[in-house]
Amino acid sequence: MRKPLVGAFCALLLLGAGATPAMATTLPAGTAEAATSTHHTGHPHVRAVDFAGTVALSNCSGSLVRMPDSKPSDPGLVLSNGHCLETGFPAAGEVIVDQPSSRTFDLLDADADSVGTLRADKVAYATMTDTDISLYELDSTYEEIESDYGIKPLDLSDQHPTAGKAITVVSGYWQQTYSCNIDGFVYRLKEGDWTWKDSVRYTPECETIGGTSGSPVVDDASGQVVAVNNTGNEDGQRCTVNNPCEVDEDGNVTVHQGTNYAEETYIIPACVGTGNKIDLTAQGCTLPKPSGE
């Protein structure tokens, strides 16, 4: 898990960036862009990826997203990590549905300028089991957001991402992008008490840091969100907090220090029904359900 940042002067509470302060004034080596850049280089003949529709949380990054079947009149949804919840980390096995929330999000335009504040009505869904996601339902619709701020949501793909594809991790918190490719997929990614399935492994160029948790991972060619950034192995340790390990289908464990990861999001749309409401009973929905259901 990429460490969320708490307050302007607090140390990072989660994973992945050592003692990087929230108010760092210089960008770390290896990142792809300066904070004000609206596109990246190194992947010719693909569309530029900018910040429009991304958001900054108090401690993490996120994005305003729509499902393939979402309507303009539906309440907006903000996607981030489960470990970015204001209530703290969900326990292994815990699934949160319809929890009241009044969390706010700074909405960014293409140039990473804040154009307004979005507010949640509730945490529609969150978990750190099998995946690491949170979906906040907003008190405003997509059409209201576009009318007020001129910003459209990012499209969430319902297709499994493809190895080798050029991607951009877009951090609303840092107003920073990271460009690389999908290196491959991890059968199981284990970190502390949590295990995630079919995670995305980045090529080395995506050196994500604290505060990038919850950033949308955008397929450069389609412009669609295919994953959500969440972790990296910081110290070379094995399966510990800050140091996820890869586990293959035969149970073999490998450690890749400095490698960063994301959780796929194509499984989300099948669990979102009419009116952008979470429906964990829908046909094809494979997201974890609360215990007892």
Backbone hydrogen bonds, N-H to C=O, Kabsch-Sander energy under -0.5 kcal/mol:
donor,donor_aa,acceptor,acceptor_aa,energy
2,R,230,N,-2.6
3,K,15,L,-6.8
5,L,59,N,-2.5
7,G,5,L,-0.6
10,C,6,V,-0.5
13,L,4,P,-1.6
14,L,4,P,-0.7
20,T,17,A,-2.0
22,A,10,C,-0.7
23,M,8,A,-0.6
24,A,21,P,-1.5
31,T,28,P,-1.5
32,A,177,T,-0.7
33,E,177,T,-1.1
37,S,34,A,-1.7
46,V,43,H,-0.8
47,R,220,D,-0.7
50,D,48,A,-0.5
51,F,110,A,-1.4
53,G,108,L,-1.9
54,T,51,F,-2.6
55,V,62,G,-2.5
56,A,106,D,-1.8
57,L,60,C,-2.5
61,S,213,S,-3.4
62,G,55,V,-1.6
63,S,79,L,-1.6
64,L,53,G,-3.2
65,V,63,S,-0.6
65,V,77,L,-2.8
66,R,154,L,-2.5
70,S,67,M,-1.5
74,D,71,K,-2.0
76,G,140,S,-2.6
77,L,65,V,-0.9
78,V,136,Y,-2.3
79,L,63,S,-2.9
80,S,134,S,-2.5
84,C,81,N,-1.1
85,L,82,G,-1.4
88,G,85,L,-1.5
94,E,91,A,-2.5
96,I,126,A,-3.0
98,D,124,A,-1.0
99,Q,123,V,-2.2
101,S,121,D,-1.9
105,F,118,L,-2.4
106,D,56,A,-2.2
107,L,105,F,-0.6
107,L,116,G,-2.7
108,L,54,T,-2.4
109,D,113,D,-2.1
112,A,109,D,-2.1
115,V,107,L,-2.9
116,G,107,L,-0.8
118,L,105,F,-2.9
120,A,103,R,-3.0
121,D,137,E,-3.4
122,K,137,E,-1.5
123,V,99,Q,-3.6
124,A,122,K,-0.9
124,A,135,L,-1.9
125,Y,135,L,-1.6
126,A,96,I,-1.8
127,T,133,I,-2.2
128,M,94,E,-0.7
130,D,128,M,-0.5
130,D,195,T,-1.9
131,T,129,T,-0.9
133,I,127,T,-1.4
134,S,80,S,-2.2
135,L,125,Y,-3.1
136,Y,78,V,-2.7
137,E,122,K,-2.4
138,L,76,G,-2.8
139,D,119,R,-2.4
142,Y,74,D,-1.8
143,E,72,P,-2.5
145,I,141,T,-2.4
146,E,142,Y,-2.6
147,S,143,E,-2.1
148,D,144,E,-2.5
149,Y,145,I,-2.8
150,G,146,E,-1.9
151,I,145,I,-0.6
154,L,64,L,-3.1
156,L,66,R,-2.3
157,S,155,D,-0.6
157,S,225,V,-2.4
164,G,182,I,-3.0
165,K,162,T,-1.6
167,I,180,C,-2.7
168,T,218,V,-2.1
169,V,178,Y,-2.7
170,V,168,T,-0.6
170,V,216,P,-2.1
171,S,169,V,-0.7
171,S,176,Q,-3.0
172,G,170,V,-0.7
175,Q,171,S,-1.2
176,Q,171,S,-1.6
178,Y,169,V,-1.9
180,C,167,I,-2.0
182,I,165,K,-2.1
183,D,181,N,-0.7
183,D,201,R,-2.6
184,G,201,R,-1.2
186,V,199,S,-2.6
187,Y,185,F,-0.5
188,R,247,V,-1.4
189,L,196,W,-2.8
190,K,188,R,-0.5
190,K,245,C,-2.5
191,E,194,W,-2.8
192,G,239,C,-1.4
194,W,191,E,-2.4
196,W,189,L,-2.9
197,K,130,D,-2.8
198,D,187,Y,-1.7
199,S,186,V,-1.5
200,V,262,A,-3.0
201,R,184,G,-2.7
202,Y,260,N,-2.4
203,T,181,N,-2.0
206,C,203,T,-1.6
207,E,205,E,-1.6
208,T,206,C,-1.3
211,G,3,K,-2.1
212,T,209,I,-2.0
214,G,229,N,-2.6
215,S,212,T,-2.3
217,V,227,A,-2.7
218,V,168,T,-3.0
218,V,216,P,-0.7
219,D,224,Q,-2.7
220,D,166,A,-2.3
220,D,218,V,-0.5
223,G,219,D,-3.0
225,V,155,D,-3.0
226,V,217,V,-2.9
227,A,217,V,-1.0
228,V,263,E,-2.2
229,N,215,S,-2.7
230,N,261,Y,-2.1
231,T,261,Y,-1.5
233,N,259,T,-2.4
234,E,232,G,-0.7
234,E,242,N,-2.4
239,C,237,Q,-0.7
239,C,243,N,-0.7
240,T,243,N,-1.1
243,N,240,T,-2.6
245,C,190,K,-2.5
246,E,254,T,-2.8
247,V,188,R,-2.9
248,D,252,N,-2.3
251,G,248,D,-2.0
254,T,246,E,-2.5
258,G,233,N,-3.4
259,T,256,H,-2.0
261,Y,231,T,-3.2
262,A,200,V,-2.0
263,E,228,V,-2.5
265,T,226,V,-1.4
268,I,265,T,-1.9
271,C,268,I,-2.4
272,V,269,P,-1.7
273,G,271,C,-0.5
273,G,277,K,-3.6
276,N,273,G,-1.5
277,K,274,T,-0.8
279,D,271,C,-3.3
282,A,279,D,-1.3
285,C,282,A,-2.0
293,E,290,P,-1.9
